[in-house]
Amino acid sequence: MKSSQTSDNSGGTAGEKTAGEKYDGFTDEERGAMKERAQELKASARRGRGTAKADPEADVLAKIAEMPEADRVLAERLHAIVGESAPELAPKLWYGMPAYARGGKVVCFFQGAQKFKTRYATLGFSDLANLDDGPLFPTAYALTDLTGDTGERIAALIKKAVS
């Protein structure tokens, strides 16, 4: 029985995990991202109380530098594209991922493949991005390469997002 919400007739009570069962809640990677976000919020609150100001771009670049090579190459290129295409967006960390914000609100973000052990990295956009195109339009894109016309397509998306 997979669910941890039912009894397995072995004397365990509802809600208890028994040997061999897996918890169907958040993954370790998801819990890690939530912890990183909590740390980001705490650091932001501390900075608001008169402590030295942080350098969000340095934080983003440091996070990118920690990434495995495949993700790092994509994140570095994306960081450059965002800076060139929408200099009004400010880099910041968001759930431990590089993100780009206007007025403190995230417009787009990069999620490395290794962060959540997925097949490909993702460029995602929040609902603040101006990407509306009728009743159905993408807000996340799989990234496997950022060379050639892919970089140009991303630059156009970023420009549209902030228009």
N, C-alpha and C positions, 0 to 999 in steps of 0.2 A: 504494500500500500504506500503510495507516494505522499499523500496529503498528511500534514502534521496536525490537521484539525479533527481527525476521526480516530476512534479507538481501533486497535488491531487485535482485540480480544486477548491480549497477553498481559492484561493488568494495567497497561499504560492508560493515562487519562487523556482526554482530548486536549490538543495543543502541545503535548510532549513529543519530542523526537525519540524514536527508538533506534537501536543499532542498525546501521545500513541505510537509514533514510537521509535524504537530502532536504535541506531547508529551501522552500520555494520562494523566498523573499529576495532581497537585494544580493547581487553578486559581490564578491570581494572588491572588484574594480568599482562598482557603483558606490559601495560604502566608502571606498577610498576617495572618490570624487566628492562625495558629500562632506567628508572630513576636510578636504582641501578647501571647499567653499566656505565651511565654517571658519577655518583659519583666515581666509581672505577677508571675511566680514569682521572678524576680531581685529585684524591688523588695520583695516580701514577705520574702525571705531577708535582704536588707539591713536591713529594719526589725526583724527578729528579733535583729540583732546590736547593739542599743542605739542605733540612729539614731532620729531623730524619727519619731513615729507619723504615718502618713498618715491622711487623712480619706476613707475609701472612698466615702461618700455624695457628697462633693465631686467625687471622680474620676468617679463615675457621672453626676452632673449635668453635668460638663464634657464627657463623651463624648456625652451626649444633646444638648447644645448644639451639637456639631459636626455632627450628623446633618442631612441634607437635610430640608426643612420637613415633608413628608408623614410621614416616619419620626419626626421630632422630636415632632410633635404626638401621635402614638400613644405614643411612649416616655414623654413627660411625663405623659400621662394614666395610663398603666400604672403608672408610679412612684408616683403619688398613690394609685391603687387599692390597690397592694400595701401601702403605708404605712398606709392606713386599715384594710385587711382583715386584715393579719397584721403588726402592728408588731414582732413577735418576729423577723421576717426582716430580716437586715442586707444592705443594698445592697453590691455589689462588682462589679468588672469581671471578666469571664470570657470569654476569647478576644476581648477588645476589645468585648464586648457587656454591656449592663446585666444584672445577675443579682441574685438574692436568695437568701441562704443562711441556714441554721440551723447553728450550731456549725461554721462555716467551709465547710460542704458545700452546694453549689448545689441549691436546690429548684426554682426556675423562672428563666427568662431571656427576654429580648426579643431578637429578631434582626430588624433593619431590613431592608426589601426591598432597599435599595441596597447593603447590605454584600456580598451575594452575587449582586446583580443578578437578583433573583427578582421574581415578579409581585406578591407580597404579603409583608407583615411576618409574623413568627411569634412566638407565645407558646408556649414549650416548657417541659416539666416533666421533671425527672430522675426516676430510679427511687426517690428518697427521698420524692417527693410521694405522698400517700395518696389516689390517684385510682382505685385498683383497683375495678373494677366487673365481676366475672365474668372469663371467659377472654379478653375482647377489650374494650379501652377506649383512647381517644385520649390521647396524651401531648404532642401539639403541635396548635396551632390557628392557622389563617390569620387575620390581622387586617387589615381594611381600614378599620374605623371603630370608635371606642370611645365612642360617644354612646348615650344612651337605655338601653334594657335590655341592650345589649351590655356596658356597664360593670358592670351588676348581675350579669350571668352570669359575667363574669370574677372579680368579687369573691367570688362563691359558690365558684368553682373554687379560688381562692387559699385561702379559708377551709378548704375540704375538703382541699386539699393539705397543710396544716399541722395538721390535726386528728389 
